[in-house]
Amino acid sequence: MAVNDMVYHSGYRRMRESGTVIQDIDGGIARYLKYFGTESNYDQAASAYRENNIRTLLDEICTEFSKYYQNEVKGIELINRYQKGICVSAYTSQIHPVIYVDELFESTVTSFLLTSFIWSEFQENEKIWGFAFSNMLYIFHEQCILGEMISEIALEEMLRLVSEMDSHLFTLATDCYWSILAFAMSHELAHIYFRKCGRISTTDRQIRKEEYDADRIAYDMVLRLIMRDAKKPEKERTFYEHTYLAPMMLMEYFDLFYYTDRVLYKQWVDDWTHPVPMRRKNQLFGIVDRPEYQFNTEEGNVLYQGLLDVTDKYYRPNLLIKMQKGKLDSILNRKRRTERINEGR
């Protein structure tokens, strides 16, 4: 057997070689400046991206993880591709550890946050209400269930509307997304850490316990980073106090995805390796209440409650009613849904 075959396991090869890279950094910066800045700020925006991107975030988390848990983690490869999965995952081999972030995860979570925040702030506005419901359905059906990246038309409409109504919502959404990404990558880093410590989970009970333990470590990391940055001047911060409930928003996102799938296709997501999102969320609430975490929670509470207001009071019941009345029949694509199941989602 060749050395290369011994080092690069088939699981790593699938993670490394599957999917495509569709991210357009220059295009993304230009689009951001179109709605939230000016073209003359391109160099400044590009410099900011070079200093703070998904790779630098992972490096920062690895450094902080090594400090907090007295166990050095380094040499983690980052793979950021589009494989039609709304996930962040890990290849936990100690020879070649990898953290994988699907571009679809980034797209859907950011869109979900933006849609939730604009809906929450302008829920009495009929135009915004109609847009937000349709866009939320688009996120969970077209993107999460069918695995498609957001269309240019849908993306432009969302950014235009946010910029016209309240551009500050874009900042809030990106702040929360950054904490969500830190939580998700810290969760996967915890799995790599467990393997390094010799922990092997084989039974269903052990696997689920490991998921809870990884959540606990990941949330501890996020809260520590928030407290660390709270001591810095505003312009030097990466993590903000108003994002402290962002991991709970992530659990709401997954739960709404599962809910939409049940309503539209009568499908129950059977993921025996992970506890259901609401149980994971309940554990997270138990963690954040501990006395060692001290920071201002007021704005974070308002953001999270606003998100719950529109998802629980508006999206869930109206999705069910529209489905029962046959108003969503035209969007259903059972053939594509079946293909996604066969792809292993």
Protein Blocks (a to p, Z undefined) as FASTA:
>chain_A
ZZklmmmgfklmmmmmgccdfbdfklmmmmmmmmnmcfklmmmmmmmmmmmcfklmmmmm
mmmmmmmnopacehiacddddehiacddddfbfklgcddddfklmmmmmmmmmmmmmmmm
mmmbmklmmmmmmmmmmmmmmmmmnopacdfklmmmmmmmmmmmommlmmmmmmmmmmmm
mmmmmmmmmmmmmmmnopacfbfklmmmmmmmmmmmmmmmmmmmmmmmmmpcfklpfbdf
klmmmmmmmmmmmmmmmmmmmmmnopacddfkbccfklmmmmmmmmmmpmklgcdfklmm
mmmmmmmmmmmmmmmmmmmmmmmnopmmmmpcfklmmmmmmnoZZ
